[in-house]
Amino acid sequence: MNEIEYKTNAPIETGQIIELYKHCGLPRPIHDEKRITEMFANSNLVISAWFDGELVGVSRSLTDFVWCCYLADLAVRKDFQKAGVGRKLVEMTREKVSEKSMVLLLSVPDALGYYPKIGMEKVENGFIFNREF
């Protein structure tokens, strides 16, 4: 039986990322290939999950590794959700940034119930300038 393989900062083709976003329910600008490419090129910690050579999950972060980490995307294909892939991606992200760094994310409404299940604490002390598009 094949197992899920996890990789850190491995190259991922933009088309694979777009396919993952199409099949995970995470709203991202999948019709703007250049923007998706730049999102990943400018991220300095990307943990990916692979099954039979296919991208099935990703944790994309921006971090300084010693104080803060913004987990910008946690995406898992719907047919791999509830199999521990998201939990493993977050766990590996936390390991890479160490205990010195906090990990912060913004959740889509449908996933708000997920994060407390993996031990994350909800915070109320944030502010945002939303993107225009």
C-alpha positions in Angstrom: 0.0 0.0 0.0 1.3 3.4 -0.9 1.9 6.0 1.8 1.8 9.7 1.7 5.2 11.3 1.3 5.9 14.7 2.9 8.5 17.1 1.5 9.9 20.4 2.6 10.4 23.2 0.1 10.3 20.8 -2.8 9.6 22.2 -6.3 5.9 22.2 -7.2 4.6 23.0 -10.6 2.0 25.7 -10.7 -0.5 23.5 -12.5 -0.3 21.0 -9.6 -1.0 23.7 -7.1 -4.0 24.9 -9.1 -5.4 21.4 -9.3 -5.0 21.0 -5.5 -6.9 24.2 -4.9 -9.6 23.1 -7.2 -10.1 19.9 -5.2 -9.8 21.2 -1.6 -12.4 24.0 -1.2 -9.9 26.7 -0.4 -10.7 29.9 -2.3 -7.6 31.0 -4.1 -7.0 32.9 -7.4 -6.8 29.7 -9.5 -7.5 31.6 -12.8 -4.4 33.7 -12.3 -1.4 31.4 -12.8 1.1 34.1 -12.5 -0.2 35.1 -9.1 -0.2 31.5 -7.8 3.4 31.1 -9.0 4.4 34.3 -7.2 2.5 33.2 -4.0 4.7 30.1 -3.8 7.9 31.7 -5.0 7.7 34.3 -2.3 6.9 31.8 0.5 9.9 30.5 2.5 8.4 27.4 4.0 6.3 25.0 2.0 5.5 21.5 3.2 3.8 19.4 0.6 2.1 16.0 0.8 2.3 13.6 -2.2 0.5 10.3 -3.0 1.6 8.4 -6.1 3.3 11.5 -7.4 0.2 13.6 -7.0 0.1 16.7 -4.8 -2.6 16.1 -2.2 -1.8 18.7 0.4 0.2 21.8 1.2 1.1 24.0 4.0 2.5 27.4 2.7 4.1 29.8 5.2 6.0 33.0 5.5 8.3 33.0 8.5 11.5 34.3 10.2 11.8 30.9 12.0 12.4 32.4 15.4 9.5 34.7 16.2 6.5 34.4 13.9 5.1 32.2 11.1 2.1 33.1 9.0 0.6 29.9 7.8 -1.0 31.4 4.6 -2.5 28.2 3.2 -3.4 24.8 4.5 -4.9 22.9 1.6 -5.8 19.2 1.5 -7.7 17.5 -1.3 -11.2 16.6 -0.2 -10.6 12.9 -0.8 -7.6 13.0 1.6 -9.3 15.1 4.3 -10.0 13.4 7.6 -6.9 11.2 7.0 -4.5 13.2 9.2 -2.8 15.0 6.3 -3.6 18.5 7.4 -2.6 17.7 11.0 0.7 16.3 9.8 1.4 19.4 7.6 0.7 21.7 10.5 2.9 19.5 12.8 5.8 19.6 10.3 5.4 23.4 9.9 5.6 23.8 13.7 8.7 21.6 13.8 10.5 23.6 11.1 9.8 27.0 12.8 10.6 25.6 16.3 9.0 26.4 19.7 10.4 29.9 19.5 8.0 30.9 16.8 4.2 31.3 17.0 2.1 30.0 14.1 -0.8 32.2 13.0 -3.4 31.6 10.3 -6.6 33.1 9.0 -9.3 30.5 8.5 -12.0 30.2 5.9 -15.4 30.0 7.5 -15.9 26.3 6.7 -12.7 25.3 8.5 -13.2 27.3 11.7 -14.1 24.1 13.6 -11.0 22.2 12.4 -8.2 24.2 14.0 -9.2 23.7 17.7 -9.3 20.0 17.0 -5.6 20.1 16.2 -4.8 22.2 19.3 -4.8 25.7 17.9 -6.2 28.5 20.1 -8.6 31.0 18.6 -7.4 34.6 19.0 -9.4 37.9 19.1 -6.6 40.4 18.9 -6.0 40.7 15.2 -6.6 43.4 12.6 -6.6 43.3 8.8 -6.5 45.4 5.7 -8.3 43.2 3.2 -7.0 42.7 -0.3 -9.0 44.5 -3.1 -9.1 41.3 -5.3 
